[in-house]
Structure formats: structure tokens, C-alpha cells
């Protein structure tokens, strides 16, 4: 993770678009790395996000990392992902803000599309075949 930190620092030093997070601007801290966690700190504007994304792309290319494909998840894996992550996110935001019911319906539609269309949210896309749905959990 030291390599990622060096890549981030180099990109930030060479960029005039990056704005530090106000709390960490005096310390010039961009990220904190722990065992399996990474915290990125920026102002939150689009330009800073582009600088961070460029650094992450460079790190992915240098480390040989592959893009995560939700097609590699079986039906049971996608269902578990929806239950554990996606299902709880809108509950959190609903506790903070009053969300319109139309937004809740749209979120449920996205989750259904992720579950049944294997993540490709295109209209008219064929649903997952029944023999794929009936595969045993692994």
C-alpha cells in the first residue's frame, strides 16, 4: 500500500486540480491504509475525485489487478450481496433523510435488476436462465 500512497502523493503534487480535505489540509494527508481498509481524504469536488481515480487506475494497472465483475457471482451470491450491502444502504439514508417513496421504488428496481439481469441494467435484456437460478449454493 506504500506504492499507492506514493502514486497518490505524486499525482496530487503534480496536479493543480486536487483540493485537500479541510481537516487534513495542514497535514497534507490524502490517505490512511490499514490491514484491509483504505481511507481517502479529499475536498469532495469532481476534480479531486478525478485525480484520485487516475491514481487508482494507475495502481490497478501496475499491480495487475482485475476489474470486479458481478457476472462471476452466482445467483445466491448476488442475493446475499443485495441483502448485506444494498439492502441496508437505503435504510441508513432513510434514517438520516426523508426519502420519497418514488426513490425507494427506484432503488428496489435497481436491486431487482442487479439480481435478475446479472447487473446489466439494459431494457429488454434476457433474464437469468432458470437453470442458473436453481444452482446449489456454494
Rosetta silent file (secondary structure, phi, psi, omega in degrees, C-alpha in Angstrom):
SEQUENCE: XXXXXXXXXXXXXXXXXXXXXXXXXXXXXXXXXXXXXXXXXXXXXXXXXXXXXXXXXXXXXXXXXXXXXXXXXXXXXXXXXXXXXXXXXXXXXXXXXXXXXXXXXXXXXXXXXXXXXXXXXXXXXXXXXXXXXXXXXX
SCORE:     score description
SCORE:     0.000 S_00000001
   1 L     0.000  -14.037  175.937    0.000    0.000    0.000 S_00000001
   2 H   -64.841  -33.385  179.029    3.023    2.240    0.217 S_00000001
   3 H   -64.334  -42.809  177.786    3.124    2.215   -3.570 S_00000001
   4 H   -61.805  -42.142  178.237   -0.447    3.504   -3.721 S_00000001
   5 H   -61.019  -43.215  178.357    0.417    6.242   -1.231 S_00000001
   6 H   -64.785  -40.282  178.109    3.411    7.280   -3.336 S_00000001
   7 H   -64.106  -42.998  177.676    1.287    7.293   -6.508 S_00000001
   8 H   -62.304  -46.310 -179.845   -1.371    9.423   -4.825 S_00000001
   9 H   -61.312  -41.673 -179.651    1.220   11.863   -3.472 S_00000001
  10 H   -64.417  -44.747 -179.093    2.902   12.190   -6.873 S_00000001
  11 H   -65.278  -39.108 -179.650   -0.391   12.839   -8.670 S_00000001
  12 H   -67.871  -41.585  179.173   -1.508   15.374   -6.068 S_00000001
  13 H   -64.585  -35.189 -178.135    1.819   17.237   -6.185 S_00000001
  14 H   -86.024   -6.203 -176.337    1.704   17.384   -9.991 S_00000001
  15 L  -106.889  141.117  172.994   -1.942   18.429  -10.117 S_00000001
  16 L  -101.452    3.265 -178.063   -3.373   21.868   -9.594 S_00000001
  17 L   -93.589  -19.968 -174.402   -6.921   20.437   -9.553 S_00000001
  18 L   -79.160  135.580  176.229   -6.738   18.496   -6.268 S_00000001
  19 L  -121.140  126.136 -179.599   -8.118   20.123   -3.122 S_00000001
  20 L   -68.892  153.477  171.281   -7.300   18.641    0.258 S_00000001
  21 L   -62.785  139.654 -173.152   -9.995   17.834    2.790 S_00000001
  22 L   -58.958  -33.380 -176.703  -10.241   20.826    5.130 S_00000001
  23 L   -73.987  -28.250 -175.971   -9.396   18.765    8.211 S_00000001
  24 L  -109.480    8.687 -174.946   -6.240   17.273    6.677 S_00000001
  25 L   -66.947  -36.161  179.473   -5.044   20.200    4.553 S_00000001
  26 L   -71.341  -28.729 -178.935   -2.372   21.353    7.020 S_00000001
  27 L   -90.538  -11.130 -176.442   -1.028   17.803    7.323 S_00000001
  28 L    55.296   42.173  177.824   -1.222   17.078    3.568 S_00000001
  29 L   -93.926  126.705  177.935   -2.778   13.675    4.276 S_00000001
  30 L  -103.599  -38.272 -175.806   -4.504   12.073    1.310 S_00000001
  31 E  -146.862  158.339  170.719   -4.976    8.532    2.551 S_00000001
  32 E  -128.646  132.044 -179.724   -4.664    6.187    5.509 S_00000001
  33 E  -115.935  133.811  173.024   -4.045    2.480    4.968 S_00000001
  34 L  -120.786 -167.266 -174.771   -4.747   -0.259    7.460 S_00000001
  35 L   -53.090  -55.580 -179.929   -4.694   -4.048    7.106 S_00000001
  36 L  -132.619   23.752 -179.657   -7.650   -4.299    4.753 S_00000001
  37 L  -126.357  148.983  175.865   -9.015   -0.754    4.787 S_00000001
  38 E  -137.019  124.113  176.345   -8.200    2.342    2.792 S_00000001
  39 E  -110.114  127.330  178.224   -9.445    5.814    3.684 S_00000001
  40 E  -112.374  133.684 -177.139   -9.144    8.542    1.046 S_00000001
  41 L  -119.827  124.735  176.462   -9.463   12.189    2.034 S_00000001
  42 L  -151.879  171.228 -179.393  -10.270   14.964   -0.422 S_00000001
  43 L   -63.646  -33.033  179.199  -12.422   18.063   -0.602 S_00000001
  44 L   106.236    7.569  177.912  -15.139   16.138   -2.411 S_00000001
  45 L   -87.815  168.643 -175.016  -15.200   18.038   -5.673 S_00000001
  46 H   -65.397  -40.572 -178.826  -15.136   16.415   -9.105 S_00000001
  47 H   -62.695  -42.409  178.158  -11.565   17.467   -9.914 S_00000001
  48 H   -64.964  -38.314  178.403  -10.191   15.893   -6.736 S_00000001
  49 H   -64.643  -37.058  177.532  -12.144   12.719   -7.460 S_00000001
  50 H   -64.553  -40.789  178.684  -10.616   12.573  -10.946 S_00000001
  51 H   -62.791  -43.600  179.092   -7.109   12.841   -9.509 S_00000001
  52 H   -65.915  -43.410 -179.982   -7.842   10.012   -7.063 S_00000001
  53 H   -63.363  -38.722  176.744   -9.457    7.856   -9.767 S_00000001
  54 H   -62.102  -40.451  178.353   -6.447    8.354  -12.047 S_00000001
  55 H   -65.648  -41.535  179.095   -4.175    7.222   -9.227 S_00000001
  56 H   -66.265  -38.259  175.912   -6.322    4.164   -8.541 S_00000001
  57 H   -63.296  -42.956  178.393   -6.328    3.245  -12.248 S_00000001
  58 H   -62.502  -41.608  178.861   -2.545    3.586  -12.334 S_00000001
  59 H   -65.573  -40.575  178.129   -2.253    1.403   -9.228 S_00000001
  60 H   -62.126  -43.871  179.659   -4.593   -1.207  -10.722 S_00000001
  61 H   -66.058  -39.930 -178.173   -2.538   -1.333  -13.922 S_00000001
  62 H   -71.536  -33.396 -176.624    0.759   -1.532  -12.041 S_00000001
  63 H   -90.589   -7.266 -179.682   -0.405   -4.230   -9.643 S_00000001
  64 L    77.596   19.636  179.697   -2.129   -6.343  -12.269 S_00000001
  65 L   -69.975  150.477  179.774   -5.498   -6.030  -10.560 S_00000001
  66 L  -108.762  151.759  175.335   -8.605   -7.008  -12.450 S_00000001
  67 L   -65.685  143.873  177.183  -11.952   -5.263  -12.565 S_00000001
  68 L   -77.969  127.024  179.921  -14.582   -6.829  -10.347 S_00000001
  69 L  -112.667  121.441  179.052  -17.231   -8.476  -12.464 S_00000001
  70 H   -72.303   -8.735  176.120  -20.559   -9.208  -10.885 S_00000001
  71 H   -69.525  -19.030  179.241  -21.065  -11.864  -13.543 S_00000001
  72 H   -78.671   -9.379  177.036  -18.720  -14.059  -11.548 S_00000001
  73 L   -85.890  136.255  172.273  -21.265  -14.130   -8.720 S_00000001
  74 L   -76.414  172.591 -179.233  -23.856  -16.857   -8.725 S_00000001
  75 H   -55.725  -44.651 -179.159  -27.482  -16.045   -8.006 S_00000001
  76 H   -63.932  -35.597  177.951  -27.048  -16.849   -4.317 S_00000001
  77 H   -67.714  -41.153  177.456  -24.016  -14.556   -4.154 S_00000001
  78 H   -66.586  -39.656  178.467  -25.891  -11.662   -5.742 S_00000001
  79 H   -62.682  -41.178  178.704  -28.843  -12.252   -3.406 S_00000001
  80 H   -67.353  -38.952  177.938  -26.506  -12.177   -0.396 S_00000001
  81 H   -62.046  -42.297  178.373  -24.805   -9.025   -1.693 S_00000001
  82 H   -63.948  -45.341 -178.901  -28.176   -7.310   -2.008 S_00000001
  83 H   -63.379  -43.086 -171.842  -29.237   -8.402    1.483 S_00000001
  84 H   -83.846  -36.737 -173.606  -25.999   -7.399    3.193 S_00000001
  85 H  -109.486  -63.975 -172.883  -24.954   -4.224    1.374 S_00000001
  86 H   -65.320  -36.021 -179.034  -27.503   -2.759   -0.977 S_00000001
  87 H   -68.431  -27.738 -177.931  -30.479   -3.550    1.235 S_00000001
  88 H   -92.193  -19.275 -178.535  -29.037   -1.751    4.223 S_00000001
  89 H   -64.182  -47.271 -177.692  -27.751    1.355    2.424 S_00000001
  90 H   -70.255  -25.997  175.119  -31.166    2.805    1.673 S_00000001
  91 H   -67.544  -38.142  177.442  -32.285    2.039    5.236 S_00000001
  92 H   -63.321  -50.259 -177.714  -29.371    4.095    6.553 S_00000001
  93 H   -67.130  -30.078  176.812  -30.138    7.051    4.300 S_00000001
  94 H   -68.946  -25.421  176.809  -33.840    6.765    5.107 S_00000001
  95 H   -78.665  -22.624 -179.938  -32.948    7.182    8.778 S_00000001
  96 H   -90.205  -44.300 -177.706  -30.981   10.351    8.006 S_00000001
  97 L  -122.480  159.073  172.248  -33.264   11.933    5.386 S_00000001
  98 L   -86.380  109.008 -177.339  -36.907   11.595    4.454 S_00000001
  99 L   -91.792  136.831  177.437  -36.691    9.759    1.142 S_00000001
 100 L   -65.251  149.623 -178.937  -39.559    9.991   -1.348 S_00000001
 101 H   -64.097  -29.548  178.197  -41.408    6.746   -1.999 S_00000001
 102 H   -64.701  -35.430  177.175  -40.590    7.049   -5.713 S_00000001
 103 H   -68.193  -39.821  178.313  -36.884    6.896   -4.858 S_00000001
 104 H   -63.124  -40.873  177.891  -37.426    3.813   -2.704 S_00000001
 105 H   -64.797  -38.938  178.693  -39.266    2.114   -5.587 S_00000001
 106 H   -66.601  -39.135  176.471  -36.455    3.027   -7.975 S_00000001
 107 H   -62.952  -41.929  177.390  -33.847    1.596   -5.593 S_00000001
 108 H   -64.502  -35.151  177.464  -35.804   -1.644   -5.355 S_00000001
 109 H   -65.345  -41.356  177.685  -35.992   -1.728   -9.152 S_00000001
 110 H   -64.059  -42.277  179.097  -32.210   -1.381   -9.394 S_00000001
 111 H   -64.790  -39.622  176.562  -31.715   -4.181   -6.853 S_00000001
 112 H   -63.767  -41.601  178.506  -34.116   -6.441   -8.783 S_00000001
 113 H   -63.358  -39.695  177.496  -32.259   -5.662  -11.992 S_00000001
 114 H   -64.063  -40.016 -177.820  -28.939   -6.492  -10.360 S_00000001
 115 H   -70.524  -47.230 -170.789  -30.322   -9.771   -9.055 S_00000001
 116 H   -93.866  -26.113 -177.575  -32.106  -10.999  -12.166 S_00000001
 117 L  -104.618   13.613 -179.992  -30.170   -9.400  -15.039 S_00000001
 118 L    56.326   35.602  171.623  -26.711  -10.057  -13.623 S_00000001
 119 L    91.139  -20.960  179.041  -26.028   -6.347  -13.197 S_00000001
 120 L   -81.825  110.091 -172.667  -26.520   -5.203  -16.794 S_00000001
 121 L   -91.932   52.773  179.490  -29.357   -2.706  -16.484 S_00000001
 122 L   -99.186  143.206  177.248  -30.383   -2.687  -20.139 S_00000001
 123 L   -70.256  142.288  176.607  -34.011   -2.754  -21.211 S_00000001
 124 L    79.083    2.551  179.556  -35.065   -5.918  -22.931 S_00000001
 125 L   -70.184  140.334  179.075  -32.130   -7.893  -21.607 S_00000001
 126 L   -65.123  141.084  178.741  -32.867  -11.536  -21.126 S_00000001
 127 L   -73.956  172.245  178.790  -33.293  -12.552  -17.529 S_00000001
 128 L   -67.679  137.885 -179.503  -31.116  -15.154  -15.886 S_00000001
 129 L   -65.137  148.991 -176.807  -31.928  -18.663  -17.063 S_00000001
 130 H   -62.449  -35.433  179.616  -33.873  -20.839  -14.642 S_00000001
 131 H   -67.100  -25.858  174.786  -31.134  -23.487  -14.593 S_00000001
 132 H   -75.345  -38.147  179.400  -28.716  -20.810  -13.381 S_00000001
 133 H   -64.448  -35.746 -174.792  -31.172  -19.724  -10.673 S_00000001
 134 L   -87.186    9.659  177.266  -31.557  -23.313   -9.457 S_00000001
 135 L   -66.482  146.501  178.432  -27.837  -23.945   -8.998 S_00000001
 136 L   -68.360  152.385  175.860  -26.896  -25.076   -5.488 S_00000001
 137 L   -67.399  145.098  179.229  -25.298  -22.577   -3.115 S_00000001
 138 L  -117.879    0.000    0.000  -21.532  -22.872   -2.893 S_00000001
